[in-house]
């Protein structure tokens, strides 16, 4: 992706992240913070936000 132009890079990144459930911190809602991302460790709602940030 390093050699791609901005539109191509954005499209490739979108495809790579489409199934991960990951969102940048600024786009996360309080509800999403209590739900672990797919594949994240589920050690309770208190740590769900930290797990998603990893």
N, C-alpha and C positions, 0 to 999 in steps of 0.2 A: 504494500500500500504506500510505501514511502515515495515511490516514483509516480504515483497517480495524482491527477489534478483534484481539486477540492470536491467537485460533484461525484467523481468516481470513488473517492475516499469515503465520502459520507454514505454513499450507497453500500459500499462494502462493509462499513462499520454497522450500518443498520441491519444488514443480513446476518452478520456475526452475533449481534446482540438480540436479535428478534426473539429467540427462545430462552433467553437467560432470566428474564424478569428484572434485570438490572435497570435502575434509573439513577441519574445524577442526584446528589443530595438536595439540590434546589427544586427538583421536580417531585420529590417524594411527599406524600400527604401523611398526616398522622395515622390514618387507617392503614396505609401501605407499610408504615413503619412497624406495625404490630404483626404483620404477616411475613413469615420468612420467604425469601426467594427460593425458587426451585433449586434443590440441591444444597441449600444452606443448612447448617446445623440447627436443630430446633430445640434449643434449651430454654424456651419460655419467651413470652412477649417482651420481657424487660431487655433481653439481649438480641431480639430480632433485628433491631435497627443496626446494631454493631455487626451482626452477622451479614446483613445485606451490604454493608460498607466494605467488607473484606474483599 
